[in-house]
Amino acid sequence: PLLPLYQASKVAIEAALAQATPNTHNWFLDHYYGIMLSLRCGYYEEAYTAFKLLEGNKRLKNQSDQIIEGFNLVRAYIHYLGAIGKIKVVKQSRFNIKNFLRNIPTFSRDKDGLNIPVLIIHIFILIQQEEYDEIVSRLEALRKYGGKYIKEKERPRLSCFIHMLGRISMSRFHREATIRNAKKFKDRLVQNPIEKYGQNLANEIIPYEKLCEMDVNSLDNKMN
Protein backbone atom coordinates (compact mmCIF):
# COMPACT_ATOMS: atom_id res chain seq x y z
CA PRO A 1 0.00 0.00 0.00
CA LEU A 2 2.91 2.37 0.60
CA LEU A 3 4.48 1.78 -2.83
CA PRO A 4 2.65 4.69 -4.54
CA LEU A 5 3.80 6.99 -1.73
CA TYR A 6 7.35 5.76 -2.13
CA GLN A 7 7.45 6.11 -5.91
CA ALA A 8 5.91 9.58 -6.07
CA SER A 9 7.91 10.94 -3.12
CA LYS A 10 11.16 9.41 -4.37
CA VAL A 11 10.81 11.23 -7.68
CA ALA A 12 10.12 14.53 -5.90
CA ILE A 13 13.09 14.13 -3.54
CA GLU A 14 15.47 13.22 -6.36
CA ALA A 15 14.30 16.27 -8.32
CA ALA A 16 14.91 18.50 -5.30
CA LEU A 17 18.38 17.01 -4.77
CA ALA A 18 19.25 17.68 -8.41
CA GLN A 19 18.54 21.38 -7.78
CA ALA A 20 20.23 21.63 -4.38
CA THR A 21 23.83 22.69 -3.86
CA PRO A 22 25.83 19.88 -2.17
CA ASN A 23 26.48 20.26 1.56
CA THR A 24 23.91 23.02 2.01
CA HIS A 25 20.95 22.95 4.40
CA ASN A 26 18.48 21.98 1.68
CA TRP A 27 20.78 19.26 0.36
CA PHE A 28 21.07 17.59 3.78
CA LEU A 29 17.35 18.06 4.41
CA ASP A 30 16.42 16.40 1.10
CA HIS A 31 18.70 13.45 1.90
CA TYR A 32 17.12 13.23 5.35
CA TYR A 33 13.63 13.09 3.82
CA GLY A 34 14.85 10.40 1.45
CA ILE A 35 16.11 8.27 4.32
CA MET A 36 12.89 8.78 6.29
CA LEU A 37 10.87 7.80 3.23
CA SER A 38 12.87 4.58 2.85
CA LEU A 39 12.30 3.73 6.52
CA ARG A 40 8.58 4.45 6.29
CA CYS A 41 8.15 2.26 3.21
CA GLY A 42 10.30 -0.66 4.39
CA TYR A 43 13.42 -0.11 2.27
CA TYR A 44 15.72 -0.47 5.24
CA GLU A 45 18.91 -1.38 3.39
CA GLU A 46 18.44 1.63 1.14
CA ALA A 47 18.02 3.87 4.19
CA TYR A 48 21.16 2.40 5.76
CA THR A 49 23.25 2.91 2.63
CA ALA A 50 22.16 6.53 2.30
CA PHE A 51 22.71 7.18 6.00
CA LYS A 52 26.25 5.78 5.98
CA LEU A 53 27.19 8.00 3.03
CA LEU A 54 26.09 11.08 4.93
CA GLU A 55 27.27 10.04 8.38
CA GLY A 56 30.89 10.58 7.39
CA ASN A 57 30.25 13.99 5.84
CA LYS A 58 32.28 16.57 7.78
CA ARG A 59 29.75 19.30 6.97
CA LEU A 60 26.96 17.51 8.81
CA LYS A 61 28.07 18.72 12.25
CA ASN A 62 27.78 22.33 11.05
CA GLN A 63 24.14 22.04 10.05
CA SER A 64 21.10 23.33 11.93
CA ASP A 65 19.73 21.64 15.04
CA GLN A 66 16.84 20.36 12.92
CA ILE A 67 19.21 18.48 10.62
CA ILE A 68 21.53 17.17 13.35
CA GLU A 69 18.69 16.01 15.58
CA GLY A 70 16.98 14.37 12.62
CA PHE A 71 20.08 12.40 11.74
CA ASN A 72 20.62 11.40 15.36
CA LEU A 73 17.09 10.01 15.42
CA VAL A 74 17.71 8.16 12.16
CA ARG A 75 20.92 6.74 13.64
CA ALA A 76 18.94 5.24 16.51
CA TYR A 77 16.43 3.55 14.18
CA ILE A 78 19.24 2.29 11.93
CA HIS A 79 21.01 0.85 14.97
CA TYR A 80 17.86 -0.93 16.10
CA LEU A 81 17.20 -2.39 12.65
CA GLY A 82 20.76 -3.68 12.56
CA ALA A 83 20.52 -5.15 16.04
CA ILE A 84 17.44 -7.21 15.14
CA GLY A 85 18.82 -8.29 11.77
CA LYS A 86 16.63 -6.21 9.46
CA ILE A 87 19.70 -4.69 7.83
CA LYS A 88 23.23 -5.98 7.38
CA VAL A 89 25.56 -3.82 9.40
CA VAL A 90 29.29 -4.27 8.91
CA LYS A 91 30.12 -3.58 12.55
CA GLN A 92 27.38 -3.25 15.17
CA SER A 93 28.42 -1.57 18.41
CA ARG A 94 26.36 -1.21 21.60
CA PHE A 95 24.16 1.85 21.31
CA ASN A 96 24.77 4.58 23.88
CA ILE A 97 21.23 5.60 24.80
CA LYS A 98 22.33 8.38 27.15
CA ASN A 99 24.32 10.08 24.40
CA PHE A 100 21.41 9.68 22.02
CA LEU A 101 18.95 11.36 24.41
CA ARG A 102 21.45 14.06 25.30
CA ASN A 103 21.92 14.94 21.63
CA ILE A 104 18.21 15.49 20.93
CA PRO A 105 17.38 18.37 23.28
CA THR A 106 14.75 19.98 21.07
CA PHE A 107 12.79 16.77 20.66
CA SER A 108 12.83 16.23 24.41
CA ARG A 109 11.03 19.57 24.89
CA ASP A 110 8.52 19.00 22.09
CA LYS A 111 4.81 18.97 22.93
CA ASP A 112 3.39 18.24 19.47
CA GLY A 113 4.38 14.62 19.01
CA LEU A 114 7.94 14.63 17.70
CA ASN A 115 9.03 13.41 21.11
CA ILE A 116 7.12 10.18 20.45
CA PRO A 117 9.56 8.54 17.99
CA VAL A 118 12.38 9.28 20.45
CA LEU A 119 10.53 7.62 23.33
CA ILE A 120 9.53 4.69 21.11
CA ILE A 121 12.96 3.86 19.76
CA HIS A 122 14.42 4.26 23.26
CA ILE A 123 12.01 1.59 24.50
CA PHE A 124 12.67 -0.73 21.56
CA ILE A 125 16.44 -0.56 22.00
CA LEU A 126 16.01 -1.28 25.72
CA ILE A 127 13.86 -4.31 24.87
CA GLN A 128 16.51 -5.57 22.47
CA GLN A 129 19.12 -5.09 25.21
CA GLU A 130 16.84 -6.76 27.81
CA GLU A 131 16.97 -3.79 30.20
CA TYR A 132 13.64 -4.69 31.77
CA ASP A 133 13.60 -2.33 34.77
CA GLU A 134 14.41 0.64 32.58
CA ILE A 135 11.78 -0.44 30.03
CA VAL A 136 9.05 -0.29 32.68
CA SER A 137 10.16 3.24 33.58
CA ARG A 138 10.19 4.37 29.94
CA LEU A 139 6.80 2.80 29.21
CA GLU A 140 5.33 4.73 32.13
CA ALA A 141 6.90 7.94 30.78
CA LEU A 142 5.38 7.25 27.36
CA ARG A 143 1.97 6.55 28.93
CA LYS A 144 2.03 9.83 30.85
CA TYR A 145 3.23 11.77 27.82
CA GLY A 146 0.48 10.24 25.70
CA GLY A 147 -2.16 10.97 28.29
CA LYS A 148 -1.09 14.59 28.53
CA TYR A 149 -0.42 15.51 24.91
CA ILE A 150 -2.02 12.90 22.63
CA LYS A 151 -5.75 13.02 21.90
CA GLU A 152 -7.11 9.66 20.77
CA LYS A 153 -9.57 11.13 18.27
CA GLU A 154 -6.79 13.11 16.60
CA ARG A 155 -4.10 10.42 16.70
CA PRO A 156 -5.90 7.04 16.94
CA ARG A 157 -2.95 5.06 15.57
CA LEU A 158 -0.56 6.48 18.12
CA SER A 159 -3.05 5.97 20.93
CA CYS A 160 -3.47 2.29 19.96
CA PHE A 161 0.27 1.84 19.72
CA ILE A 162 0.90 3.28 23.18
CA HIS A 163 -1.71 0.90 24.61
CA MET A 164 -0.04 -2.00 22.79
CA LEU A 165 3.37 -1.12 24.21
CA GLY A 166 1.86 -0.98 27.68
CA ARG A 167 0.87 -4.63 27.29
CA ILE A 168 4.55 -5.59 27.04
CA SER A 169 5.32 -4.94 30.70
CA MET A 170 1.83 -6.09 31.72
CA SER A 171 2.67 -9.43 30.06
CA ARG A 172 6.08 -9.48 31.79
CA PHE A 173 7.85 -9.45 28.42
CA HIS A 174 6.43 -12.83 27.47
CA ARG A 175 5.97 -13.09 23.68
CA GLU A 176 2.74 -15.08 23.49
CA ALA A 177 1.16 -13.21 26.40
CA THR A 178 2.00 -9.89 24.76
CA ILE A 179 0.42 -10.98 21.47
CA ARG A 180 -2.71 -12.09 23.29
CA ASN A 181 -3.06 -9.02 25.49
CA ALA A 182 -2.34 -6.54 22.70
CA LYS A 183 -4.62 -8.10 20.08
CA LYS A 184 -7.60 -5.77 20.44
CA PHE A 185 -5.35 -2.73 20.06
CA LYS A 186 -3.60 -4.26 17.07
CA ASP A 187 -6.99 -4.82 15.46
CA ARG A 188 -7.87 -1.16 16.02
CA LEU A 189 -4.56 -0.17 14.47
CA VAL A 190 -5.33 -2.21 11.36
CA GLN A 191 -8.75 -0.52 11.18
CA ASN A 192 -6.98 2.86 11.07
CA PRO A 193 -4.37 2.44 8.30
CA ILE A 194 -1.54 4.91 8.05
CA GLU A 195 -2.66 6.02 4.58
CA LYS A 196 -5.92 7.33 6.09
CA TYR A 197 -4.20 9.97 8.18
CA GLY A 198 -1.28 11.10 6.03
CA GLN A 199 0.98 11.56 9.03
CA ASN A 200 4.31 13.15 8.21
CA LEU A 201 7.43 11.01 8.07
CA ALA A 202 8.85 12.27 11.36
CA ASN A 203 5.82 11.29 13.47
CA GLU A 204 5.65 7.64 12.43
CA ILE A 205 9.07 6.74 11.08
CA ILE A 206 8.29 3.04 10.71
CA PRO A 207 4.59 2.07 10.57
CA TYR A 208 3.44 0.94 13.98
CA GLU A 209 2.27 -2.41 12.62
CA LYS A 210 5.82 -3.18 11.49
CA LEU A 211 7.31 -1.98 14.76
CA CYS A 212 4.92 -4.24 16.67
CA GLU A 213 6.11 -7.25 14.69
CA MET A 214 9.74 -6.36 15.37
CA ASP A 215 9.01 -5.82 19.05
CA VAL A 216 7.26 -9.16 19.53
CA ASN A 217 10.05 -10.97 17.72
CA SER A 218 12.53 -9.47 20.19
CA LEU A 219 10.73 -11.13 23.10
CA ASP A 220 10.88 -14.75 24.20
CA ASN A 221 8.39 -17.02 25.95
CA LYS A 222 9.84 -16.52 29.42
CA MET A 223 8.42 -14.27 32.14
CA ASN A 224 10.91 -11.54 33.05
BELGIWO-V554631 format. One line per field, one symbol per residue. phi: phi as a letter, one per 20 degrees, with the letter a starting at -180 (. if undefined). burial: b if it has 16 or more other C-alpha atoms within 10 Angstrom, else e. A space follows every 50 residues. Layout:
phi=???
burial=???
//
This chain:
phi=.efggfffffffffffffeeegmegfffffffffffffffenefffffff fffegefffffeefggfffffffggffffffffenecedfbddffefffg ffecffgfefcdoffffffffgffffffemeffffgfffffffffffedd egfecfffgffffffffffgelmegfffgffegffffffffcfgffdlff fffcfdggfffffffffeecddfc
burial=eeeeebeeebeebeeebeebeebebbbbbbbbbbbbbbbbbbbbbebbeb beebeeeeebeeeeeebbbbbbbbbbbbbbbbbeebbebeeeeebeeeeb bebbeebeeeeebbbbbbbbbbbbbbbbeeebeebbebbeebbebbeeeb eeeeebbbbbbbbbbbbbbebbbbbebbbebbeebbeebeeebbeeeeee bbbbbbbbbebbebbbebbeeeee
//
